[in-house]
Amino acid sequence: MFKVLRDWIQRYFSDEEAVVLAVLLFLAFTAVLTLGGMLAPVLAGMVLAYLMQGLVVTLERLRVPGGAAVGLVFALFMGLLLVFIIIVVPLLWHQLITLFNELPGMLAKWQSLLLLLPERYPHLVSDEQVLQAIEVARGEIGKFGQWALTFSLSSLPLLVNIMIYLVLVPILVFFFLKDREMIGQWVRGYLPRERALITRVAQEMNRQIANYIRGKVIEIFICGGVTYIAFVALGLNYSALLALLVGVSVVVPYVGAVVVTVPVLLIALFQWGWSDQFIYLMAVYGIIQTLDGNVLVPLLFSEAVNLHPVAIICAVLLFGGLWGFWGVFFAIPLATLFKAVLDAWPRKEPMVAPLL
């Protein structure tokens, strides 16, 4: 047993750079896992700065001075942030409050529709199953009401946290953009001089993460915007709230599109019933989801990661459980990092005795 373990260590950890890379990855994951909550504004600022870095580099290639390029991109960021706070947030909040007030009426209508199922399909659905489903739905809505009451009572600390984010994150984004070269040199100064393996993995991950994050943000805006326009044109209630859910759902591969379909279907069913308008809406929604998966994703992710669907789902579950939303958002880049490290990891092949 010890010989097998010794041979395995000698095969995969005989290279000094591999040991250093393993130690750095362990320290980085430990720091994010233990300090991620306290450093959340810093991480958010780093992500936003990383998103806008490509635009700054593009302006610099067009011979715009570095300071002016950073100023223009930061002004664009602040303008979009103000539009979101002044226009989008009040609209979402109003629709959320309206939806909460109408939930009891929706539940009563869904209950009446469910009670018709045993009459029409007695061999498939029984009265006991329908009543059990209604009780479960009431319990979930009751939990939602308790959450809303708790949220309203504890909203002051949340508002303080939001204000901290609104102040700190823009400041951090500005300095990450302005001093990105200086910060990069400072980090490289603490790395070993012999770091060919680390550089190769870092370059591969920089390419993959840049492609993924920017493409995913563009996909969120396009899916959310097109869905909002379609829902408003068809007259669906809570269009902004549902469009936001559809946009955010693209963060979770495979599962997000299925989960977000449920509230869209239920609200449309409550508003129109089994009518032609309901069929039109679900057809348009299906077309949007199909175009997203078969046209938009291949265009945006030209350098798509080569990961098996099982690996993607496992990464979403693992990192989502560890780091919440950010873990889900970065699940695919982190899985790609793991794959890139495995592919680049130096291996010492075992000596094979020659045949006599």
N, C-alpha and C positions, 0 to 999 in steps of 0.2 A: 504493500500500500504506500509506504513512504517513497519507494522508488518511483511509482507511478506519479505521485504528487511532485517529486523532485524533477522528473522529466517534463511534467507539464509546466512548472515554473520556469525551467531552463528554456523551454521552447517559446514561451510567450513573454517572459520578463527578463530575458538575457540582455536586451537592448536597453541602455541607460535612458535614452529619450522616451522609450515606451513607459518606463517607470515614472519619469517626471510627468508625462502627459496624464497617466493614471492618477497621480497625486493631485495635479491641478484640477482635473475634472471632479475628483472627490471633494476637494475643498470648495469648488464653485457650487456644486450641488448642495453641499452642507450649508454654505452661507445663504443661498437662496431659500432653502427649506426652513432654516431657523430664523433668519432675519428678513425674510420676504415681506412679512406684514409691516414691519417698521420702515422698510426701505421701499414700500410700494410707490410713493411719489417719484422716487429716483428711477425705479424700473419703468414706470409709465413715461417719464421724461425721456429715458433712453430709447424706448420703442418709438415714440413720436419723432424724436430727432433722427432716428434711423430711417423712418419713413420719408422724411424730408431731405435727407442727405443727398439722395439722387438728384433732386431738383436743384440743390445748391451746386453740385458738381456740374450739372448741365449748364447752368448760368455761367459758371466760371469758364467752361469750355467755349462759351460764346463771348469770351473776353470781358465779362462783367467782373469788376473788382470783387475780391473775396468778401470784404465787409458789406458792400452793397448787395451782393447775392444773398448773404445771410439775412440782411435787413429786409429784403423783398420777400423772401420765403417766410420769415417770421411774421411779417405784416399780413401775409396771406393766411397764415395759421391763426393769428389773432382775429382776423375778420371772420373766418369760418366759425371760430369758437363763439364769437359774439352772436352770429346768426343762429347758431344752435341754442344758445342760452335764451335769447330774446324771443325767437319765433318757434323753434321746434319743441323745446321743453314745455312751455305753457300749453301748446296744443296737445302734446302727449299726456300731460297731467289732467287736462280737462276731459279727454276721452277716457282716461283711466278711472276718474271719479264717476263719470256717467255710467261706465260699464259696471262698476261696483254697485251703484244704486239700482241698476236694472237686473242684477243677478237673481234676486228672488223671482221676478217675473219670468226670466229665462228658464229657471229651474221648474216652475209650474208648467210652462209650455212643453218643455222636454218630458216632464212627467206624464202629461196627457198623451204625448206621442208614443212614449214607451208603453203605456197601458194598452194601446191599440195592438201592439205586437202579438200578445198571446191570442187575440181574437183572429188575427189574419194568419198567423203561423203557429198554430197550437202544437204542432209536432216538433218545432224547433225551439220555441221559447215558452216557458211556463210563468204563471203569475208570481211564484216565489222568486224566480230569478230576476224578474223585473223589479219587484219590491226591494230585493237585496241591492240591486244596482242603484235604485233611487236613494236608499239609505246611505250607501257609500258616497254618492254624489253630495248628499246633504252634509255628511261629515266633512268632506273635503272643502265645501263652501264655508262651513263653520270654522274650519281651520284657517281658511283665507281671511274670514272676518276677524278672528282673533289676531292674526298676523297684522292686519291693517290697523287694529286698535293699538297693538303693541308698537307698531311703527309710528303711529301718530304721537304716542306718549313719549317715545324715545327719539323724536325727530330732532331735538336740539343738538345732541352730540353728533348726529349724522350731518346736520347743517354745518356744524363746526368743521367736520372732516371734509365736507365738500368745499368749504371756503379755503381750507388749507391746500387742497388740490388745485383750486382755481388760482391760487397765488403762487404756490411753489412750482407746479408743473411747467407753466410758461417760462418762469425764470430758468429752470433746469434745461428746458428745451433750447433756449437761447444760448446758454453757455456750452451745451453739448455741441451745438452747431458751430459756434464761434471758435471754440478751443478744441475741436475734435482732433487736430493733428498733435497738439500739445498733450492731450490726454492719452492718445495712442502711444506717443513716445515715452510718457511716464510709465505706462503699463509694460511696454516692451523692455524698459530698463530693469525691471525685476524678473524678467524671464532669463533662462539660461542662454548663453551665447550660442551653443550648439542646439539649435531648435528646428532642424529641417522637418522633422515629423510634425511638430506643433504648427509650423508655418503651413505645411501642406493641408493639414486638417482644417486650420483656420480659414485658409483661402477657399476651400471647398464649402465650408459652412457659411462663409460670407456670401458666396454666390447663391447658395440654396436659400438661406434665410431672407436675403434681399428679394429674391424672386417670389418667395412665398408670402412674406408680409405685405409687400406692396400690391401683389396680385390679389391677396385676400381682402385688403381694404377696398380696392377698386371694385371687387366683386360684391362686397357688402353694399357699397353705395349704389351700384348699378341695379342689383336685385331689389334693394329697398326702394329706390326711386321709381323703377318701372312698375313694381307692384303697387306702390302708392298711387301712381297715375291711373293704373288699370282699375284699382278698387274705387277711386273717386269717380272715374268715368262710369262705372257700373252702379254707383250709388250705395256702396257697402258702408255700413256704420263702422266706426272705429278704424277708419282706413289707415291713419297714421300709426296707430298702435300696432295693428296687424302687420303693416309694412315694415315697421321696426323689428318685429319678431321674425319676419321672413328674412330680412337682411342679416340679422345676428345668427340665424339658424345655419347659414353657410359655414360658420366657424366649426361646427361639429359635422364631420363627414358622415354621410349615410343616415345617421340618426336624426340630425337636425331637421331635415326636410320632412321626415315622417311625423315628428312630434309637432311641428308648427302647423301641419295640415289640420290637426284636430280643432284648435280654436277657430281657424278660418272656416272650417266646415260647420261647426256648431253655431257660430254667430250668423253665418249666411242662412243656415236652416231656421234659426229663430226669426230672422228678419223676413224671409220670403217663403219658408216652407219648401215642399217639393214642387217648385214652380220652374218655369222656363228660365227665369232670372237666376235661380240657384244653379241650374245646369250650365248656363253661360259663364257664370263666375268660376265654377270649378273647372270648366274647360280652359278658360283663360289662365287660371292659376296653374293648371297642369302644363300648358304650353310654356309658361314662364320657367317652371322648374325643369322642363325638358331642354329648353334653350340654354339654361344655366349649366346643366350638367354636360351637354353635348357640344355646345358652341362656345360659350363664354369661358368656361374653365380651360379647355385646350388652348384658347387664344391667350389667356392671361398667364397660364403656367406653361410656357413654352419649354422650360427646363424642369419638367415635372419630376418629382422625386419617384424613384423606383422602389416603392414599398408595397408589400402585399396588403390587401384590405384587412386581413386578420391582424397584421402588425399595426396598422393605423388605428383600428378599434381598441386594441390593447393599450396603445400609447395614449389615446384619449381618456380611457378609463383610469390608467395609472396616474398620469400627470394631472388630470382633472381632479382626482381624489387628493393629490398632494397640494396643488396650488390653486384650485378653484378655476375661475374664468381664465386667468392667464395660463394656467396649465393646459386647459383645453385649447386655447388659442395657439400656444406654442407646442402642442403635442406632436405635430408632424415635423417641425424643425428639430425638436429634441430627438425624435426617433431617427431623423436623418443624420443628426450628429452621432448617435450611437452606431448607425450603419457605416458612416464615414470613418469613424474610429476603428471599427472592426475591419473595414476594407484596407485601411492604411497601416494597420498594426503589423509591425515586423514579426515574422515567425522564423524561428530557427528549426529547419527541417531535421528530423532525427537521422542519425547516421545509420545506413543500411549496410549490413555486412555483405561483402561480395560472395557470390555463389561459387563454390569450388567446382 
